[in-house]
């Protein structure tokens, strides 16, 4: 036992000496980071000239080059494909949320005049609080595929919808799982009709491979006048670290509504900011709007920010 201890001690001493020697070598190279080499031209009748140039075999040259390569790799790593997933979906959500202490803001506007904005804050790595989600549906009754008490109540002219809620993640992202499960509950109100509703949804996200992610999200609305349910299906196809194609559909299981589809191209212009250009026949991207449809497709943009 004592012999093993001595062997271990000697190995540690040698290891320390090696590290110390490497440190001294780095310090000495930093004192004279550029060495110069005397280069003489071929002999000629003209006066001999001496040219000076940097000697690229010097260690400081390669160390600087390696440091730049590391910085490029770090910048590229920031464009993690999961970052785009943390920005969520449009009509179908996914399970990921930004890390603790980060805020998430999005604003969307479409060709029909719908305008909505949402702000959320991650209280922890597994819980996100949705503090603000407000906007107005600009829609005419004859553009809806189906009318009901629900649409008459929450989609009136000059409506203003507001909701607060939270989202909990059951599998923390630190585990680097390929499967995530989350649940979201929110309480909404239409200020025109003064009617309230409760939204509840369960979302599972499956990362099939490095470029394809699939989401399944059953959801239900308990309204004061009528209930509404649907199953959302979507996929996120990573075309590159900056581009992602999103396809979503909501299959409604009630007679008072019909299915809808959304297609979006997402571009990340920085690691935590993106813009979506989309086409959809869903009424909107807020709770009720994701389960209702209109006759024609509309186009729009959404801006997503994590900070």
Order of alpha helices (4+ residues) and beta strands (2+ residues): alpha-beta-beta-alpha-alpha-beta-beta-beta-alpha-beta-beta-beta-beta-beta-beta-beta-beta-beta
